Amino acid sequence: MKSLVSAAIALLAAQGAWAGDTAGLVGIMNTSGTVEVNNFVNPKMIWTVYNVNDPAEEAYVLAYVAYKKLGKHTPSIEWTDAQNKPVDRCKFDQTTVTKMPWVHTLTCKWGGRLPDGGIRFTVFNTFEGQKEKVGEMFIPPNTK
């Protein structure tokens, strides 16, 4: 576990452009589901595209967020279409960070009639009343 946390911190440093002042995005992926192995949430199958307007299309966003400050954090994930219009969002319970390093695994189920042109997942963190962008991921539609 110690090496996993060290790797997460190293990835956080490497993705500095994606990090906010209070948290950083260690990893984010779109997956068909999740599985827990040794108390760590892992993806089942990573998706890189989705089928437009398929009501059966369903997946999970899996994000690993590393907090940079002690205190109360409230993460959220929002997704928008190609025109930046809101599609949906997931809000999570407040987490009290009491020691460093602290990596939080977020899972958010989404699906249904997804927009054409792609979908963007953005991870936010609210700390001391200030909401900031932690990172994002874009998934293009299947064009076949």
C-alpha positions as CSV (number, residue, x, y, z in Angstrom):
1,M,0.0,0.0,0.0
2,K,2.8,2.4,0.8
3,S,4.3,2.0,-2.7
4,L,0.8,2.7,-4.2
5,V,0.5,5.9,-2.3
6,S,4.0,6.9,-3.3
7,A,3.1,6.2,-7.0
8,A,0.0,8.2,-6.6
9,I,1.9,11.2,-5.2
10,A,4.4,10.9,-8.1
11,L,1.6,10.9,-10.6
12,L,0.1,13.9,-8.9
13,A,3.4,15.8,-9.2
14,A,3.6,14.8,-12.9
15,Q,0.1,16.1,-13.6
16,G,0.6,19.4,-11.9
17,A,-1.2,21.2,-14.7
18,W,-4.3,19.3,-13.7
19,A,-4.1,20.0,-10.0
20,G,-5.8,22.6,-8.0
21,D,-4.6,24.3,-4.9
22,T,-6.4,21.9,-2.5
23,A,-6.4,18.7,-4.4
24,G,-5.0,17.0,-7.5
25,L,-6.3,14.4,-9.9
26,V,-4.1,11.3,-9.6
27,G,-6.1,9.3,-12.2
28,I,-9.4,9.3,-13.9
29,M,-11.0,6.7,-16.2
30,N,-14.2,5.5,-17.8
31,T,-14.9,1.9,-16.9
32,S,-17.6,-0.8,-17.3
33,G,-17.6,-1.3,-13.6
34,T,-15.4,-1.5,-10.6
35,V,-13.8,-4.3,-8.5
36,E,-12.2,-4.1,-5.1
37,V,-8.8,-5.8,-4.7
38,N,-6.9,-5.5,-1.4
39,N,-9.1,-2.6,-0.3
40,F,-8.4,-0.6,-3.5
41,V,-11.1,0.2,-6.1
42,N,-9.9,-0.8,-9.6
43,P,-11.6,-0.6,-13.1
44,K,-13.1,-3.7,-14.7
45,M,-12.7,-2.7,-18.3
46,I,-11.6,0.8,-19.4
47,W,-13.8,2.5,-22.1
48,T,-12.3,5.0,-24.5
49,V,-15.4,5.7,-26.6
50,Y,-19.2,5.5,-26.1
51,N,-22.2,4.9,-28.4
52,V,-24.3,8.0,-29.0
53,N,-28.0,8.0,-27.9
54,D,-27.8,4.3,-26.8
55,P,-30.2,4.1,-23.7
56,A,-28.4,0.9,-22.7
57,E,-25.0,2.6,-22.5
58,E,-23.9,2.7,-18.9
59,A,-20.5,3.1,-17.3
60,Y,-18.7,4.4,-14.3
61,V,-16.3,7.3,-13.9
62,L,-13.5,6.2,-11.5
63,A,-11.3,9.1,-10.2
64,Y,-8.5,9.1,-7.7
65,V,-8.1,12.5,-6.0
66,A,-5.2,13.3,-3.7
67,Y,-5.9,16.1,-1.2
68,K,-3.2,18.6,-0.5
69,K,-4.6,20.2,2.7
70,L,-5.9,19.0,6.0
71,G,-9.6,19.8,6.7
72,K,-13.0,19.2,5.2
73,H,-13.2,18.5,1.4
74,T,-16.3,18.0,-0.7
75,P,-15.6,16.5,-4.1
76,S,-18.0,16.4,-7.1
77,I,-17.9,15.2,-10.7
78,E,-19.8,17.0,-13.5
79,W,-20.2,16.1,-17.1
80,T,-21.0,18.3,-20.0
81,D,-21.6,17.9,-23.7
82,A,-19.5,19.3,-26.6
83,Q,-21.3,22.7,-26.2
84,N,-20.4,22.7,-22.5
85,K,-24.1,22.1,-21.5
86,P,-24.5,20.2,-18.3
87,V,-25.5,16.5,-18.7
88,D,-25.4,15.3,-15.1
89,R,-23.4,15.4,-11.9
90,C,-22.4,13.3,-8.9
91,K,-22.0,14.9,-5.5
92,F,-20.1,13.1,-2.7
93,D,-20.2,13.3,1.1
94,Q,-17.8,15.6,2.8
95,T,-14.4,14.0,3.7
96,T,-12.3,15.2,6.6
97,V,-8.6,14.8,5.8
98,T,-6.7,14.3,9.0
99,K,-3.2,13.2,7.7
100,M,-1.1,13.3,4.5
101,P,-1.0,11.7,2.0
102,W,-4.7,11.2,1.5
103,V,-6.1,9.7,-1.7
104,H,-9.8,9.5,-2.2
105,T,-11.4,7.1,-4.7
106,L,-14.6,8.4,-6.3
107,T,-17.0,6.3,-8.4
108,C,-19.9,7.8,-10.2
109,K,-22.3,5.8,-12.4
110,W,-23.7,7.4,-15.6
111,G,-25.5,6.3,-18.7
112,G,-28.6,6.7,-20.8
113,R,-29.0,8.7,-24.0
114,L,-25.5,10.3,-24.2
115,P,-24.9,13.3,-26.4
116,D,-23.2,13.3,-29.8
117,G,-19.9,15.2,-30.1
118,G,-18.3,13.8,-26.9
119,I,-18.7,14.1,-23.2
120,R,-16.4,15.8,-20.7
121,F,-16.0,14.7,-17.0
122,T,-14.7,17.4,-14.7
123,V,-13.7,16.7,-11.1
124,F,-14.1,19.6,-8.6
125,N,-13.2,20.0,-4.9
126,T,-14.8,22.4,-2.5
127,F,-12.6,23.4,0.4
128,E,-13.4,26.2,2.9
129,G,-16.3,27.4,0.7
130,Q,-14.2,27.6,-2.5
131,K,-14.9,25.3,-5.4
132,E,-12.0,24.6,-7.7
133,K,-11.4,22.4,-10.7
134,V,-9.1,19.5,-9.9
135,G,-9.0,17.9,-13.4
136,E,-11.0,16.5,-16.3
137,M,-11.3,13.9,-19.0
138,F,-12.9,13.9,-22.5
139,I,-14.5,10.8,-24.0
140,P,-15.3,10.9,-27.7
141,P,-18.4,9.2,-29.2
142,N,-18.0,6.0,-31.2
143,T,-17.9,7.1,-34.9
144,K,-18.3,3.6,-36.5
